[in-house]
């Protein structure tokens, strides 16, 4: 049997596809994953890496908030090495890590518990897929009904979040496990159709800098100053989170220096 990685960013769950590969068609239970397969959810990442420092998208990607700048390339590099080791020497890759119905980390939109952040639009929909009937022989490549008959919707399940609005499950960069911002798995547009999400992107929502800022704005999330006593305290926790990822083979050791520099840049962005 071929060895397979299914790798999804947060957008893929909101874009209808990701949950369908590991849940029953009615969306009520998790299904087993074969031994030759791994499923990975790279938490807080959008379909492509946004710019850093964070910026809003342009044209049809323009939304209310800046895009998520969380870098996905370091995961990809480690996944290539892990797949190579699995194929060449049968070294098992990291276990699957993704949201599940059974532990409450994968939920219908109605149960999505995003915090009420002042001035930030809440998600009103998640993309859904329809059952399509092309006829009894479609699996043989024979389409007897074209266009197909449209059946009921598949359920749309999305990753649940913590009190900060960051997803609770999956493989988490230090930006998520030692956060300075919320990396929301959806973006509402500021122009055009205000109730629709911007496809492919996430929102970057920085924490308030101080408790006074938080109280003034009414933001329910703890401020940067309330989380980290100093730059050094943040850097220590960031380094510990990064080293844990390296030890679990989610990140290559050779990328440690680059990600430590990124952590310093993240702090400077949050503190400016």
CORDA-V295841 format. One record per pair of residues at least 4 apart in sequence whose C-alpha atoms are under 7 Angstrom apart, sorted by the first residue. I is the first residue (numbers start at 0). J is the second residue. D is the distance in Angstrom with one decimal. If there is no record, write none. Layout:
<<I | J | D> <I | J | D>>
//
This chain:
<<0 | 35 | 6.9> <1 | 35 | 6.7> <2 | 35 | 4.9> <2 | 36 | 6.0> <3 | 35 | 6.3> <3 | 36 | 4.8> <3 | 37 | 6.3> <4 | 36 | 5.9> <4 | 37 | 4.9> <4 | 38 | 5.9> <5 | 37 | 6.2> <5 | 38 | 4.7> <5 | 39 | 6.1> <6 | 38 | 6.0> <6 | 39 | 4.8> <6 | 40 | 6.1> <7 | 11 | 5.8> <7 | 17 | 6.6> <7 | 39 | 6.2> <7 | 40 | 4.9> <7 | 41 | 6.1> <8 | 40 | 5.7> <8 | 41 | 4.9> <8 | 42 | 6.2> <8 | 44 | 5.2> <8 | 45 | 5.7> <8 | 46 | 6.1> <9 | 13 | 7.0> <9 | 40 | 7.0> <9 | 41 | 6.7> <9 | 42 | 5.7> <9 | 43 | 5.8> <9 | 44 | 5.6> <9 | 45 | 5.9> <9 | 184 | 5.7> <10 | 14 | 5.8> <10 | 45 | 5.3> <10 | 46 | 5.9> <10 | 184 | 6.0> <10 | 199 | 5.9> <10 | 200 | 6.7> <11 | 15 | 6.5> <11 | 16 | 5.9> <11 | 17 | 5.3> <12 | 16 | 6.0> <12 | 17 | 4.8> <12 | 18 | 6.0> <12 | 156 | 7.0> <12 | 157 | 5.5> <13 | 125 | 5.3> <13 | 126 | 6.0> <13 | 157 | 6.0> <14 | 125 | 6.8> <14 | 126 | 5.1> <15 | 125 | 7.0> <15 | 126 | 5.0> <15 | 127 | 5.1> <15 | 128 | 6.3> <15 | 155 | 5.9> <18 | 22 | 6.1> <18 | 156 | 6.2> <19 | 24 | 6.9> <21 | 29 | 6.0> <21 | 30 | 5.5> <22 | 26 | 5.9> <22 | 28 | 5.7> <22 | 29 | 4.4> <22 | 30 | 5.2> <23 | 27 | 6.4> <23 | 28 | 5.6> <23 | 29 | 6.2> <23 | 30 | 6.2> <24 | 153 | 6.7> <25 | 153 | 6.8> <25 | 154 | 6.5> <26 | 154 | 5.6> <28 | 100 | 6.1> <29 | 99 | 6.4> <29 | 100 | 6.1> <29 | 101 | 6.9> <32 | 36 | 6.5> <37 | 94 | 6.6> <37 | 95 | 4.9> <38 | 95 | 4.8> <38 | 96 | 6.2> <38 | 97 | 6.5> <39 | 95 | 5.6> <39 | 96 | 5.0> <39 | 97 | 5.6> <39 | 169 | 6.8> <40 | 96 | 6.2> <40 | 97 | 4.9> <40 | 169 | 4.9> <40 | 170 | 6.0> <41 | 169 | 6.0> <41 | 170 | 5.1> <41 | 171 | 6.4> <42 | 166 | 6.5> <42 | 169 | 5.6> <42 | 170 | 5.8> <42 | 171 | 5.4> <43 | 165 | 7.0> <43 | 166 | 6.8> <43 | 175 | 6.9> <43 | 182 | 5.2> <43 | 183 | 6.8> <43 | 184 | 6.6> <44 | 67 | 6.7> <44 | 69 | 5.8> <44 | 71 | 6.8> <45 | 67 | 6.5> <45 | 199 | 6.1> <45 | 200 | 5.0> <45 | 201 | 5.4> <46 | 199 | 5.0> <46 | 200 | 6.3> <48 | 68 | 5.7> <48 | 69 | 6.3> <48 | 70 | 5.5> <48 | 71 | 6.3> <49 | 66 | 5.6> <49 | 67 | 5.5> <49 | 68 | 4.3> <50 | 54 | 6.2> <50 | 68 | 5.3> <51 | 68 | 5.4> <53 | 65 | 5.7> <53 | 66 | 6.1> <53 | 67 | 6.7> <53 | 68 | 5.7> <54 | 65 | 4.6> <54 | 66 | 5.9> <55 | 61 | 6.2> <55 | 62 | 6.6> <55 | 64 | 6.1> <55 | 65 | 3.9> <55 | 66 | 5.6> <56 | 60 | 4.8> <56 | 61 | 4.5> <56 | 62 | 6.6> <56 | 65 | 6.9> <56 | 66 | 6.6> <57 | 61 | 4.7> <60 | 197 | 6.2> <61 | 188 | 6.3> <62 | 186 | 6.2> <62 | 187 | 5.7> <62 | 188 | 3.8> <62 | 189 | 5.2> <62 | 197 | 6.4> <63 | 186 | 6.9> <63 | 187 | 5.8> <63 | 188 | 5.2> <63 | 189 | 4.7> <64 | 186 | 7.0> <64 | 202 | 5.5> <64 | 203 | 6.4> <65 | 202 | 5.8> <65 | 203 | 5.4> <66 | 200 | 6.2> <66 | 201 | 5.5> <66 | 202 | 5.0> <66 | 203 | 5.5> <67 | 182 | 6.1> <67 | 201 | 5.3> <67 | 202 | 5.4> <67 | 203 | 4.8> <71 | 75 | 6.6> <72 | 76 | 6.2> <73 | 77 | 6.4> <73 | 250 | 6.1> <74 | 78 | 6.1> <74 | 249 | 6.2> <74 | 250 | 6.0> <75 | 79 | 6.3> <76 | 80 | 6.6> <77 | 81 | 6.1> <77 | 248 | 6.8> <77 | 249 | 5.8> <77 | 250 | 5.3> <77 | 251 | 5.4> <78 | 82 | 6.0> <79 | 83 | 6.2> <80 | 84 | 6.2> <81 | 85 | 6.1> <81 | 92 | 5.5> <82 | 86 | 6.2> <82 | 92 | 7.0> <83 | 87 | 5.9> <84 | 88 | 5.5> <84 | 89 | 6.4> <84 | 90 | 5.5> <85 | 89 | 4.3> <85 | 90 | 4.6> <85 | 91 | 5.5> <85 | 92 | 6.4> <93 | 247 | 6.9> <93 | 248 | 6.8> <96 | 169 | 4.9> <96 | 170 | 6.4> <97 | 168 | 6.1> <97 | 169 | 4.7> <98 | 104 | 4.9> <98 | 105 | 5.1> <98 | 158 | 6.0> <98 | 168 | 5.5> <98 | 169 | 6.4> <99 | 103 | 6.4> <99 | 104 | 5.4> <99 | 105 | 4.9> <100 | 104 | 6.3> <100 | 105 | 4.9> <100 | 106 | 6.5> <104 | 158 | 5.6> <104 | 159 | 4.8> <104 | 167 | 6.5> <104 | 168 | 6.3> <105 | 156 | 6.1> <105 | 157 | 5.5> <105 | 158 | 4.6> <105 | 159 | 5.6> <106 | 110 | 6.0> <106 | 111 | 6.6> <106 | 156 | 5.2> <106 | 157 | 5.5> <106 | 158 | 6.3> <106 | 159 | 6.2> <107 | 111 | 6.7> <107 | 155 | 6.3> <107 | 156 | 4.7> <107 | 157 | 6.2> <108 | 156 | 6.6> <108 | 157 | 6.6> <111 | 159 | 5.8> <112 | 159 | 6.9> <112 | 160 | 6.4> <113 | 160 | 6.5> <113 | 164 | 5.2> <114 | 162 | 6.4> <114 | 163 | 6.8> <114 | 164 | 6.0> <116 | 218 | 5.4> <116 | 219 | 6.6> <117 | 217 | 6.6> <117 | 218 | 6.2> <120 | 187 | 6.4> <122 | 185 | 6.9> <123 | 194 | 6.5> <125 | 155 | 6.4> <126 | 155 | 6.9> <127 | 152 | 6.6> <127 | 153 | 6.4> <127 | 154 | 6.9> <127 | 155 | 5.6> <128 | 152 | 5.7> <128 | 153 | 5.5> <129 | 149 | 6.6> <129 | 150 | 6.1> <129 | 151 | 5.9> <129 | 152 | 4.4> <129 | 153 | 5.8> <130 | 149 | 6.1> <130 | 150 | 4.8> <130 | 151 | 5.7> <130 | 152 | 6.1> <130 | 153 | 6.8> <131 | 147 | 5.8> <131 | 148 | 5.7> <131 | 149 | 4.9> <131 | 150 | 5.8> <132 | 147 | 5.1> <132 | 148 | 4.9> <132 | 149 | 6.5> <133 | 137 | 5.8> <133 | 142 | 5.3> <133 | 143 | 5.9> <133 | 144 | 4.6> <133 | 145 | 6.4> <133 | 147 | 4.8> <133 | 148 | 6.8> <134 | 142 | 6.2> <134 | 143 | 5.1> <134 | 144 | 5.4> <136 | 140 | 6.9> <136 | 141 | 5.4> <136 | 142 | 6.8> <137 | 141 | 4.8> <137 | 142 | 5.2> <158 | 166 | 6.2> <159 | 166 | 5.7> <159 | 167 | 6.3> <160 | 164 | 5.1> <160 | 165 | 5.0> <160 | 166 | 4.0> <160 | 167 | 5.3> <161 | 165 | 5.6> <161 | 166 | 6.2> <161 | 167 | 5.9> <163 | 181 | 6.2> <163 | 220 | 5.7> <164 | 181 | 5.8> <164 | 183 | 6.4> <165 | 175 | 6.9> <165 | 181 | 5.6> <165 | 182 | 5.9> <165 | 183 | 6.4> <171 | 175 | 5.7> <171 | 176 | 6.1> <172 | 176 | 6.5> <173 | 177 | 5.2> <173 | 237 | 5.7> <173 | 240 | 5.6> <173 | 241 | 6.0> <174 | 178 | 4.9> <174 | 179 | 6.9> <177 | 236 | 6.7> <177 | 237 | 6.0> <179 | 205 | 6.2> <179 | 206 | 5.9> <179 | 223 | 6.4> <179 | 269 | 6.6> <180 | 203 | 6.7> <180 | 204 | 5.4> <180 | 205 | 3.9> <180 | 206 | 4.9> <181 | 203 | 6.0> <181 | 204 | 4.9> <181 | 205 | 6.1> <182 | 201 | 6.6> <182 | 202 | 5.7> <182 | 203 | 5.0> <182 | 204 | 6.4> <183 | 201 | 5.5> <183 | 202 | 4.9> <183 | 203 | 6.6> <184 | 201 | 4.9> <184 | 202 | 6.7> <185 | 196 | 6.3> <185 | 200 | 6.7> <185 | 201 | 4.9> <185 | 202 | 6.2> <186 | 196 | 5.2> <186 | 197 | 5.3> <186 | 200 | 6.5> <186 | 201 | 5.5> <186 | 202 | 5.4> <187 | 193 | 6.5> <187 | 194 | 6.8> <187 | 195 | 6.1> <187 | 196 | 4.6> <187 | 197 | 5.9> <188 | 192 | 6.9> <188 | 193 | 5.6> <188 | 195 | 6.8> <188 | 196 | 6.3> <188 | 197 | 6.0> <189 | 193 | 6.2> <205 | 269 | 6.9> <206 | 220 | 6.7> <206 | 222 | 5.5> <206 | 223 | 6.2> <207 | 212 | 5.8> <207 | 213 | 5.4> <207 | 222 | 4.6> <207 | 223 | 6.3> <208 | 212 | 6.4> <208 | 222 | 5.2> <208 | 223 | 5.0> <208 | 224 | 6.1> <208 | 270 | 6.8> <209 | 213 | 6.3> <209 | 222 | 5.1> <209 | 223 | 6.2> <209 | 224 | 5.2> <209 | 225 | 6.9> <210 | 214 | 6.1> <210 | 222 | 5.7> <210 | 225 | 6.7> <211 | 215 | 6.1> <212 | 216 | 6.2> <213 | 217 | 5.8> <213 | 218 | 5.1> <213 | 222 | 6.3> <214 | 218 | 6.7> <221 | 225 | 6.2> <221 | 226 | 6.9> <222 | 226 | 6.5> <223 | 227 | 6.2> <224 | 228 | 6.2> <227 | 232 | 5.9> <227 | 233 | 5.6> <228 | 232 | 6.0> <229 | 233 | 6.4> <230 | 234 | 6.1> <231 | 235 | 6.1> <232 | 236 | 6.5> <233 | 237 | 6.1> <234 | 238 | 6.0> <235 | 239 | 6.2> <236 | 240 | 6.2> <237 | 241 | 6.2> <237 | 262 | 7.0> <238 | 242 | 6.1> <238 | 259 | 6.9> <239 | 243 | 6.2> <240 | 244 | 6.5> <241 | 245 | 6.4> <242 | 246 | 6.1> <243 | 247 | 6.3> <244 | 248 | 6.2> <244 | 249 | 5.2> <244 | 250 | 5.7> <245 | 249 | 5.8> <245 | 250 | 4.7> <245 | 251 | 5.9> <245 | 252 | 5.9> <254 | 258 | 6.3> <255 | 259 | 6.1> <256 | 260 | 6.3> <257 | 261 | 6.3> <258 | 262 | 6.2> <259 | 263 | 6.5> <260 | 264 | 6.3> <261 | 265 | 6.1> <262 | 266 | 6.4> <263 | 267 | 6.3> <264 | 268 | 6.2> <265 | 269 | 6.2> <266 | 270 | 6.0> <267 | 271 | 6.0>>
//
